[in-house]
Each structure stands twice: as structure tokens, then as C-alpha cells.
Amino acid sequence: MHLLKYGHDGAIGFSLGVALSFLLAETRADALVPIPLHMGSPRLFNQSKKIVKGLSCKLKIPLQDCLSWNVRVSPRAPKAAKDRDPLPENAFKMKYFPRGVKTAILCDDVCTTGATILKAASALREGKIQVVASISFTLGQKGTYN
């Protein structure tokens, strides 16, 4: 993940999406929706979108890049979860309303607290799209979950 986010190796994202696709093999949806880059992001590409392209190739579910940030927030990745400012209620908005899409799977590169996924899902719900699943990477400490 570090090479994808900071090493500018987009091909890894596609491969990660292909590798993750087995986790969603039984999940049906009309679209795969990546979490967009933050406003003003210096990144060369959207790593979540690269992952979705790999998922889409394997699952035969179309990518819909229909979300955008509605507010400017500072990058969240370098901060510990306890040090992050809460996301505002209207953090995301629909850029467009994809025709015929009633269900979606959200994809983020990394999930720490789940706040980004929840706010993105809220924006999709306002657009009459039900989120049936989300997929991302999470790192937990061994032995901390019962």
C-alpha cells in the first residue's frame, strides 16, 4: 500500500483490486465507486480508483467515479485516528447521478476509523444509491480483536 500511495506505482493498485476481488465475488452491485482524492491533493492519481479498476475487471461491475469532496479537509493519512478532525456531515457530494445505478460498492485504499466510508455512503444514499458493501485495507494489531 505504501508503494501505491507514496511510491506513485499505480499498477500495484490494479493488482490489489484483482487480488481483493475474491472477497466480493458473491456481492452484487450496479457500480463500484472509489473515494475521490481530497481537494488540492498533490497525488499523481487516485489510488482508490486504481484499486476499483482491478476490481471492475474481475467482477464485471462498472466503475462510477461519481463522488467528489464537498469541503476542503486536511489529508487524513499521516494523522493518528485520535488526532483527526471529524468530517462534516456534507463531506461528499454527487458529481453526477449514474443512470440505472441503484446499488454500489464503495472502495477506499485504507480504512482507519470508517468515517470517510460512512460520509461517502451518506452522499450516495442522498442520490438514491444503496451501498451494499465497502472494501479497503485495514491494519489491526494482533490479539486486539476478540
GROMACS elastic network, one bead per residue, 0.5 to 0.9 nm:
[ bonds ]
;  ai    aj funct       b0    kb
    1     4     6  0.50550   500
    1     5     6  0.61639   500
    1     6     6  0.83404   500
    1    12     6  0.81119   500
    1    13     6  0.81073   500
    1    16     6  0.87450   500
    1   109     6  0.78700   500
    1   110     6  0.83862   500
    1   137     6  0.84819   500
    2     5     6  0.52402   500
    2     6     6  0.56344   500
    2     7     6  0.66930   500
    3     6     6  0.54474   500
    3     8     6  0.64693   500
    3     9     6  0.59579   500
    3    10     6  0.85653   500
    3    12     6  0.76600   500
    4     7     6  0.56641   500
    4     8     6  0.56072   500
    4    10     6  0.58620   500
    4    11     6  0.79697   500
    4    12     6  0.59899   500
    4    13     6  0.61921   500
    4    47     6  0.66007   500
    5     8     6  0.62149   500
    5     9     6  0.76839   500
    5    10     6  0.84151   500
    5    43     6  0.80041   500
    5    45     6  0.89613   500
    5    46     6  0.87106   500
    5    47     6  0.64149   500
    5   109     6  0.85174   500
    6     9     6  0.80271   500
    6    43     6  0.82539   500
    7    10     6  0.86490   500
    8    11     6  0.89597   500
    8    43     6  0.80057   500
    8    44     6  0.69229   500
    8    45     6  0.78868   500
    8    47     6  0.89139   500
    9    12     6  0.58731   500
    9    13     6  0.75856   500
   10    13     6  0.52916   500
   10    14     6  0.69908   500
   10    45     6  0.74681   500
   10    46     6  0.86109   500
   10    47     6  0.68711   500
   10    50     6  0.63933   500
   10    51     6  0.87631   500
   11    14     6  0.53325   500
   11    15     6  0.64695   500
   11    16     6  0.87167   500
   11    50     6  0.75769   500
   12    15     6  0.50628   500
   12    16     6  0.60586   500
   12    17     6  0.86169   500
   12    50     6  0.81522   500
   12    51     6  0.82039   500
   13    16     6  0.50194   500
   13    17     6  0.62223   500
   13    18     6  0.86870   500
   13    47     6  0.62527   500
   13    48     6  0.75079   500
   13    49     6  0.80892   500
   13    52     6  0.81448   500
   13    53     6  0.81958   500
   13    54     6  0.72767   500
   13   109     6  0.87106   500
   14    17     6  0.51286   500
   14    18     6  0.63512   500
   14    19     6  0.87025   500
   14    47     6  0.89867   500
   14    49     6  0.86616   500
   14    50     6  0.51720   500
   14    52     6  0.72799   500
   14    53     6  0.59094   500
   14    55     6  0.76079   500
   14    57     6  0.89824   500
   15    18     6  0.50704   500
   15    19     6  0.61406   500
   15    20     6  0.85836   500
   15    50     6  0.87094   500
   15    51     6  0.73499   500
   15    54     6  0.61298   500
   15    55     6  0.88093   500
   16    19     6  0.50035   500
   16    20     6  0.60535   500
   16    21     6  0.85526   500
   16    50     6  0.86298   500
   16    51     6  0.59728   500
   16    54     6  0.69710   500
   16    55     6  0.82711   500
   17    20     6  0.50917   500
   17    21     6  0.60792   500
   17    50     6  0.75375   500
   17    52     6  0.59354   500
   17    53     6  0.68442   500
   17    56     6  0.79786   500
   17    57     6  0.86165   500
   17    58     6  0.83543   500
   18    21     6  0.52704   500
   18    22     6  0.79952   500
   18    51     6  0.77554   500
   18    52     6  0.87152   500
   18    53     6  0.83702   500
   18    55     6  0.52386   500
   18    56     6  0.82243   500
   18    57     6  0.73626   500
   18    58     6  0.61162   500
   18    59     6  0.86989   500
   19    22     6  0.68420   500
   19    23     6  0.86407   500
   19    54     6  0.80899   500
   19    55     6  0.80731   500
   20    23     6  0.57077   500
   20    24     6  0.74705   500
   20    51     6  0.87218   500
   20    54     6  0.85645   500
   20    55     6  0.70519   500
   20   135     6  0.83663   500
   20   136     6  0.89255   500
   21    24     6  0.53954   500
   21    25     6  0.61908   500
   21    54     6  0.78771   500
   21    55     6  0.53174   500
   21    56     6  0.83851   500
   21    58     6  0.64340   500
   21    59     6  0.66195   500
   22    26     6  0.83111   500
   22    58     6  0.87112   500
   22    59     6  0.86635   500
   23    26     6  0.78507   500
   23    27     6  0.84905   500
   23   135     6  0.86392   500
   24    27     6  0.50922   500
   24    28     6  0.81554   500
   24    55     6  0.87554   500
   24    59     6  0.79518   500
   24   133     6  0.84386   500
   24   135     6  0.84344   500
   25    28     6  0.81124   500
   25    58     6  0.89086   500
   25    59     6  0.68544   500
   27   105     6  0.87096   500
   27   132     6  0.78481   500
   27   133     6  0.77267   500
   28    61     6  0.85563   500
   28   103     6  0.81851   500
   28   104     6  0.84552   500
   28   105     6  0.86877   500
   28   132     6  0.79813   500
   29    32     6  0.75177   500
   29    61     6  0.71122   500
   29   101     6  0.83785   500
   29   102     6  0.79435   500
   29   103     6  0.50592   500
   29   104     6  0.51322   500
   29   105     6  0.65051   500
   29   131     6  0.84554   500
   29   132     6  0.70733   500
   29   133     6  0.86706   500
   30    61     6  0.63888   500
   30    62     6  0.71494   500
   30   100     6  0.78015   500
   30   101     6  0.53460   500
   30   102     6  0.64619   500
   30   103     6  0.52613   500
   30   104     6  0.57307   500
   30   105     6  0.82575   500
   31    56     6  0.86937   500
   31    61     6  0.56429   500
   31    62     6  0.51650   500
   31    63     6  0.57095   500
   31    64     6  0.60098   500
   31    98     6  0.88943   500
   31   101     6  0.65509   500
   31   102     6  0.83475   500
   31   103     6  0.66205   500
   31   105     6  0.64103   500
   31   106     6  0.86612   500
   32    52     6  0.65534   500
   32    53     6  0.88207   500
   32    55     6  0.80960   500
   32    56     6  0.71112   500
   32    61     6  0.64597   500
   32    62     6  0.61002   500
   32    64     6  0.59768   500
   32    65     6  0.82194   500
   32   103     6  0.89265   500
   32   104     6  0.56114   500
   32   106     6  0.60524   500
   32   107     6  0.71814   500
   33    36     6  0.88650   500
   33    48     6  0.88833   500
   33    49     6  0.79855   500
   33    52     6  0.73706   500
   33    62     6  0.87816   500
   33    63     6  0.60245   500
   33    64     6  0.52297   500
   33    65     6  0.57519   500
   33    66     6  0.70219   500
   33    67     6  0.76647   500
   33   104     6  0.66274   500
   33   105     6  0.60649   500
   33   107     6  0.60889   500
   33   108     6  0.88703   500
   34    46     6  0.84817   500
   34    47     6  0.87884   500
   34    48     6  0.53455   500
   34    49     6  0.51872   500
   34    50     6  0.86576   500
   34    51     6  0.82260   500
   34    52     6  0.63767   500
   34    63     6  0.78336   500
   34    64     6  0.75728   500
   34    65     6  0.62201   500
   34    66     6  0.83375   500
   34    67     6  0.78030   500
   34   105     6  0.84984   500
   34   106     6  0.58536   500
   34   108     6  0.61173   500
   34   109     6  0.87033   500
   35    46     6  0.83745   500
   35    48     6  0.61479   500
   35    49     6  0.74365   500
   35    65     6  0.81669   500
   35    67     6  0.70175   500
   35    68     6  0.78973   500
   35    69     6  0.89020   500
   35   106     6  0.70754   500
   35   107     6  0.60921   500
   35   108     6  0.53559   500
   35   109     6  0.81802   500
   35   116     6  0.80894   500
   35   117     6  0.78173   500
   35   120     6  0.73149   500
   36    39     6  0.87663   500
   36    46     6  0.67406   500
   36    47     6  0.89336   500
   36    48     6  0.74078   500
   36    49     6  0.77080   500
   36    65     6  0.76532   500
   36    66     6  0.87245   500
   36    67     6  0.63945   500
   36    68     6  0.56982   500
   36    69     6  0.69114   500
   36   108     6  0.85097   500
   37    40     6  0.81791   500
   37    41     6  0.62531   500
   37    43     6  0.80014   500
   37    45     6  0.82026   500
   37    46     6  0.58394   500
   37    47     6  0.83560   500
   37    48     6  0.84199   500
   37    68     6  0.78074   500
   37    69     6  0.76873   500
   38    41     6  0.52884   500
   38    68     6  0.81778   500
   38    69     6  0.63298   500
   38    71     6  0.87626   500
   38    72     6  0.71572   500
   38    73     6  0.71058   500
   38    74     6  0.79542   500
   38    75     6  0.71109   500
   39    68     6  0.84135   500
   39    69     6  0.65538   500
   39    70     6  0.85560   500
   39    71     6  0.77323   500
   39    72     6  0.58451   500
   39    73     6  0.76258   500
   39    74     6  0.89721   500
   40    43     6  0.88724   500
   40    72     6  0.82377   500
   41    44     6  0.84793   500
   41    75     6  0.81114   500
   42    45     6  0.88024   500
   43    46     6  0.71113   500
   43    47     6  0.87090   500
   44    47     6  0.89868   500
   45    48     6  0.88967   500
   45    49     6  0.81224   500
   45    50     6  0.80530   500
   46    49     6  0.52794   500
   46    50     6  0.65394   500
   46    51     6  0.89832   500
   47    50     6  0.50622   500
   47    51     6  0.64345   500
   47    52     6  0.87398   500
   47   108     6  0.81813   500
   47   109     6  0.64057   500
   48    51     6  0.51220   500
   48    52     6  0.62379   500
   48    53     6  0.87336   500
   48   107     6  0.61854   500
   48   108     6  0.50977   500
   48   110     6  0.86030   500
   48   136     6  0.85561   500
   49    53     6  0.62262   500
   49    54     6  0.88716   500
   49    63     6  0.82911   500
   49    65     6  0.78291   500
   49   107     6  0.79316   500
   49   108     6  0.82894   500
   49   109     6  0.86739   500
   50    53     6  0.51827   500
   50    54     6  0.67498   500
   50    55     6  0.89094   500
   51    54     6  0.53377   500
   51    55     6  0.63826   500
   51    56     6  0.86598   500
   51   107     6  0.77295   500
   51   108     6  0.83229   500
   51   109     6  0.73990   500
   52    56     6  0.58455   500
   52    57     6  0.84350   500
   52    63     6  0.67138   500
   52   106     6  0.89359   500
   52   107     6  0.67156   500
   52   108     6  0.88160   500
   53    56     6  0.50401   500
   53    57     6  0.61785   500
   53    58     6  0.88308   500
   53    62     6  0.86085   500
   53    63     6  0.69132   500
   54    57     6  0.51981   500
   54    58     6  0.65407   500
   54    59     6  0.86149   500
   55    58     6  0.53855   500
   55    59     6  0.58517   500
   55    60     6  0.79430   500
   55    61     6  0.78553   500
   55    63     6  0.88866   500
   56    59     6  0.51763   500
   56    60     6  0.52224   500
   56    61     6  0.50221   500
   56    62     6  0.58028   500
   56    63     6  0.63918   500
   57    60     6  0.55996   500
   57    61     6  0.75615   500
   57    62     6  0.84267   500
   58    61     6  0.81637   500
   59    62     6  0.86462   500
   64    67     6  0.84104   500
   64    98     6  0.71334   500
   64   104     6  0.89808   500
   65    68     6  0.83591   500
   65    95     6  0.82053   500
   65    96     6  0.87053   500
   66    93     6  0.84592   500
   66    94     6  0.56467   500
   66    95     6  0.50949   500
   66    96     6  0.54665   500
   66    97     6  0.68744   500
   66    98     6  0.72010   500
   66   124     6  0.89162   500
   67    92     6  0.65561   500
   67    93     6  0.57682   500
   67    95     6  0.54172   500
   67    96     6  0.76413   500
   67   120     6  0.76217   500
   67   123     6  0.79558   500
   67   124     6  0.80253   500
   68    91     6  0.86622   500
   68    92     6  0.56448   500
   68    93     6  0.55783   500
   68    94     6  0.63429   500
   68    95     6  0.60803   500
   68   120     6  0.89943   500
   69    72     6  0.71704   500
   69    73     6  0.86670   500
   69    90     6  0.87343   500
   69    91     6  0.58793   500
   69    93     6  0.62900   500
   69    94     6  0.87769   500
   69   120     6  0.89465   500
   70    90     6  0.66452   500
   70    91     6  0.51895   500
   70    93     6  0.55425   500
   70    94     6  0.88309   500
   71    88     6  0.80949   500
   71    90     6  0.76566   500
   71    91     6  0.56126   500
   71    92     6  0.73045   500
   72    91     6  0.83969   500
   73    76     6  0.81471   500
   73    85     6  0.88088   500
   73    87     6  0.79308   500
   73    91     6  0.86180   500
   74    85     6  0.88440   500
   75    78     6  0.72683   500
   75    79     6  0.81604   500
   76    79     6  0.56767   500
   76    80     6  0.82744   500
   76    81     6  0.84142   500
   76    84     6  0.67477   500
   76    85     6  0.87173   500
   77    80     6  0.78828   500
   77    81     6  0.89599   500
   77   110     6  0.86244   500
   77   112     6  0.87905   500
   79    82     6  0.80499   500
   79    83     6  0.60693   500
   79    84     6  0.62654   500
   80    83     6  0.53328   500
   80    84     6  0.66914   500
   80   112     6  0.88144   500
   81    84     6  0.55163   500
   81    85     6  0.88918   500
   81   112     6  0.67544   500
   81   113     6  0.65820   500
   82    85     6  0.84593   500
   84    87     6  0.86658   500
   86   115     6  0.78607   500
   87    90     6  0.81810   500
   87    91     6  0.62657   500
   87   115     6  0.70381   500
   87   116     6  0.75202   500
   87   119     6  0.76637   500
   88    91     6  0.52747   500
   88    92     6  0.89768   500
   88   119     6  0.82178   500
   89    92     6  0.83352   500
   89   119     6  0.67729   500
   89   122     6  0.85041   500
   90    93     6  0.71275   500
   90   119     6  0.73029   500
   90   120     6  0.89444   500
   90   122     6  0.83846   500
   90   123     6  0.74548   500
   91   116     6  0.84181   500
   91   119     6  0.63329   500
   91   120     6  0.75195   500
   91   123     6  0.81929   500
   92   119     6  0.66822   500
   92   120     6  0.58019   500
   92   121     6  0.89432   500
   92   122     6  0.82063   500
   92   123     6  0.58271   500
   92   124     6  0.87748   500
   93    96     6  0.88999   500
   93   120     6  0.79836   500
   93   123     6  0.56156   500
   93   124     6  0.79725   500
   93   126     6  0.88747   500
   93   127     6  0.88500   500
   94    97     6  0.66785   500
   94   123     6  0.66461   500
   94   124     6  0.70980   500
   94   126     6  0.86889   500
   94   127     6  0.70507   500
   97   100     6  0.89645   500
   97   101     6  0.81782   500
   97   127     6  0.68694   500
   98   101     6  0.57677   500
   98   102     6  0.89217   500
   99   102     6  0.87549   500
  101   104     6  0.74066   500
  101   128     6  0.87194   500
  101   129     6  0.66900   500
  102   128     6  0.67627   500
  102   130     6  0.61126   500
  102   131     6  0.86819   500
  103   128     6  0.86925   500
  103   129     6  0.52760   500
  103   131     6  0.57087   500
  103   132     6  0.63798   500
  104   124     6  0.84687   500
  104   129     6  0.67100   500
  104   130     6  0.61862   500
  104   132     6  0.59699   500
  104   133     6  0.72301   500
  104   134     6  0.85736   500
  105   130     6  0.86933   500
  105   131     6  0.57080   500
  105   132     6  0.58373   500
  105   134     6  0.52503   500
  105   135     6  0.74647   500
  106   117     6  0.72069   500
  106   120     6  0.80061   500
  106   121     6  0.75465   500
  106   131     6  0.69555   500
  106   132     6  0.83455   500
  106   133     6  0.64650   500
  106   135     6  0.63859   500
  106   136     6  0.85829   500
  107   110     6  0.88435   500
  107   117     6  0.80625   500
  107   133     6  0.87491   500
  107   134     6  0.56310   500
  107   136     6  0.58398   500
  108   111     6  0.67805   500
  108   116     6  0.83822   500
  108   117     6  0.74103   500
  108   134     6  0.78809   500
  108   135     6  0.65798   500
  108   136     6  0.50313   500
  108   137     6  0.77292   500
  109   135     6  0.81976   500
  109   136     6  0.51966   500
  109   137     6  0.60487   500
  109   138     6  0.88788   500
  110   135     6  0.88176   500
  110   136     6  0.52284   500
  110   138     6  0.58726   500
  110   139     6  0.85865   500
  111   114     6  0.57192   500
  111   115     6  0.83890   500
  111   116     6  0.79113   500
  111   117     6  0.78700   500
  111   135     6  0.85935   500
  111   136     6  0.58759   500
  111   137     6  0.58915   500
  111   138     6  0.53292   500
  111   139     6  0.83784   500
  112   115     6  0.80877   500
  112   116     6  0.89379   500
  112   137     6  0.85900   500
  112   138     6  0.63818   500
  112   139     6  0.79264   500
  113   116     6  0.78869   500
  113   117     6  0.89066   500
  114   117     6  0.53822   500
  114   118     6  0.61825   500
  114   119     6  0.87553   500
  115   118     6  0.51470   500
  115   119     6  0.61977   500
  115   120     6  0.85731   500
  116   119     6  0.53012   500
  116   120     6  0.61137   500
  116   121     6  0.84991   500
  117   120     6  0.51379   500
  117   121     6  0.59974   500
  117   122     6  0.85580   500
  117   134     6  0.74837   500
  118   121     6  0.50718   500
  118   122     6  0.62144   500
  118   123     6  0.88592   500
  119   122     6  0.50172   500
  119   123     6  0.64887   500
  119   124     6  0.88432   500
  120   123     6  0.51804   500
  120   124     6  0.63958   500
  120   125     6  0.86988   500
  121   124     6  0.50654   500
  121   125     6  0.61197   500
  121   126     6  0.86573   500
  121   129     6  0.85263   500
  121   130     6  0.78507   500
  121   131     6  0.61940   500
  122   125     6  0.50414   500
  122   126     6  0.63130   500
  122   127     6  0.87285   500
  122   131     6  0.89296   500
  123   126     6  0.51360   500
  123   127     6  0.64843   500
  123   128     6  0.89206   500
  123   129     6  0.87069   500
  124   128     6  0.64368   500
  124   129     6  0.51285   500
  124   130     6  0.68671   500
  124   131     6  0.73505   500
  125   130     6  0.57081   500
  125   131     6  0.74650   500
  126   129     6  0.73100   500
  127   130     6  0.87896   500
  131   134     6  0.75110   500
  140   143     6  0.86817   500
  140   144     6  0.74622   500
  140   145     6  0.81328   500
  141   144     6  0.57468   500
  141   145     6  0.79910   500
  142   145     6  0.75263   500
  143   146     6  0.72874   500
